[in-house]
Amino acid sequence: MTVIGIGRSFIAHPARLAGALFTLAALSVIAWYLGSPLFVRTYRSEPLPPAAAVTPATTGGTQATAVTTAGGQEGPRVVASGELGYVDSLHNGKGPVRIVEVGAQRFVRFEDVALTNAPDVHVYLSLETGGRWSEATSLYLGPLKATNGSFNYELPPTADVGSYQSVVVWCRAFRVLITWADLRAT
């Protein structure tokens, strides 16, 4: 059958043409969903919130570094920090991740980071290191806010920050590690 014969077959049977167009459209949508995150970058520049109240310099058994502003108020204190790791050429990140205490609140802070994108990416605090985590024991922080820039995830007041060993960025759609940062107390 020639190309002209195939064309006549579609013209003679509108249902075939509609089915072929529908299939082409569905495949295009699937290809865009799977491939576009590799090329789409999102940016966010979110500052740390101001301190609402001053708290002691000890958090969950870990000494924190206190910073005093010019007005005499205590500024943000870094409780733990780490650097995003390289998984492979498609899944990696660069930049620091910190657990920061601001007044009575604690945040996981991504500071000037660059991460590869993927569909359905989420952030967790893990009890393990090296990018390993468990849905049952990890603290879910939320969907990834951006692939580039600076942004925060507020921690619940009951979270024992000292027990978490890493921040994990995970793609739920493909069940693959995007990047992680092992945390060290400061």
ZIUR-V246686 format. One record per residue. SS is DSSP state (@ for helix, = for strand, . for the rest). PSI is psi as a letter, one per 40 degrees, with the letter a starting at -180 (none if undefined). Layout:
SS;PSI, SS;PSI
//
This chain:
.;h, .;i, @;d, @;d, @;d, @;d, @;d, @;d, @;d, @;d, @;d, @;d, .;g, @;d, @;d, @;d, @;d, @;d, @;d, @;d, @;d, @;d, @;d, @;d, @;d, @;d, @;d, @;d, @;d, @;d, @;d, @;d, @;d, @;d, @;d, @;d, @;d, @;d, .;e, .;h, .;h, .;i, =;i, =;h, =;g, .;h, .;i, .;i, .;i, .;i, .;h, .;d, .;i, .;h, .;i, .;i, .;e, =;h, =;h, .;f, .;e, =;h, =;h, .;i, =;h, .;i, .;h, =;h, .;i, .;d, .;e, .;e, .;i, =;h, .;a, .;i, =;h, =;h, =;d, =;i, =;i, =;i, =;h, =;i, .;i, =;h, .;d, .;a, .;d, .;d, .;h, =;i, =;i, =;i, =;i, =;i, =;h, =;i, =;h, =;h, =;h, =;h, .;b, .;e, =;i, =;i, =;i, =;h, =;h, =;h, =;h, =;f, =;i, =;h, =;i, .;i, .;i, .;i, .;i, .;f, =;h, =;i, =;h, =;i, =;h, =;i, .;e, .;i, .;i, .;f, .;e, .;i, .;i, .;h, .;d, .;d, .;e, .;i, =;h, =;h, =;d, =;i, =;i, .;h, .;d, .;i, .;d, =;i, =;a, =;h, =;i, =;i, =;h, =;h, .;i, .;i, .;d, .;e, .;h, .;g, @;d, @;d, @;e, .;h, .;e, =;i, =;h, =;h, =;h, =;h, =;h, .;d, .;d, .;e, .;f, =;i, =;h, =;d, =;i, =;i, =;h, =;h, .;h, =;h, =;i, .;none
//
